Amino acid sequence: MNRFRRFAVAGVVALAVLVGPNPAFAQLVVFDPNNYAQNVLTAARALQQINNQITSLQNQAQMLVNQARNLASLPYSSLQQLEQSIQRTQQLLAQAQRISFDIQQIDRAFSTTYAPASPDATDQALIANAQVRWQNSVAGFQDAMRVQATVVSNLDTNRAQMSTLVTASQGATGALQASQAANQLLALQAQQLADLTATVAAQGRAQNLESAQRTAAQDQGREQLRRFLTQSRGYQPTIVQMFHQ
């Protein structure tokens, strides 16, 4: 009996020794499949959340990059060249000779030089007014040709600017650059319309001066004819000596 007890105690001690220092054996003994599956599922969900957060951060970073592109300014500006072209045309219009684009000056000219021939005016005054009107017409045509020459010289500059702006618009990296390129193209179109307006105004001024000169010349011709026909002495033939002896 004592011998059996000794064997039992020895078996218990052996089992304790076997279980105690061996964790793997102990884990196999306490392994729970349901708990293990739940832990795996929880880890998978956590990993999916991390992946979703990474994707969200990538999308936010790309959105910031796109916003930076949309807010990037166009590196080219044609504003200075367009302003210079318009200023050249405006200076030519402001330098109009004799009768300029000024309402008060035009009114004074048509009340004096281009006014109907007065019966009280002397022949010398009529001739002087006719000379002034002719000079005004010549100056008007000269001014019109100067404006036309300036507009033609702007064509090469406008062509180069248009090519640069179209290239910049096609290569725009964002909405702001595309919008700025389109605005500059519209400004170029406005400058060309300004040149066209200046050309039409200068040409119209020259034609109007010429028409006014012809109208005034006709009126002066009638006055001179009236004076010739109403002279008290009438026509008196005179002897003209052509050669000296």
DADA-V813361 format. One line per field, one symbol per residue. psi: psi as a letter, one per 20 degrees, with the letter a starting at -180 (. if undefined). A space follows every 10 residues. Layout:
# DADA-V813361
psi->???
This chain:
# DADA-V813361
psi->ghhhhhhghh gggghghggf inhghgghhj pohghghghg gghggghhgg hhgggghggg ghghgghhgh ipqpippjgg hghgghhggh hghhjpqeoa mpgghghggi ifhjqqpphi qrhhhggghh gggghggghg hghghggghg ghhiggghgg gggghgghgh jpirhggggh gghhhhhggh ghhggggggg ggghgghhhg ghggghhggh hhghgghhhj phhapoqqpp ohqp.
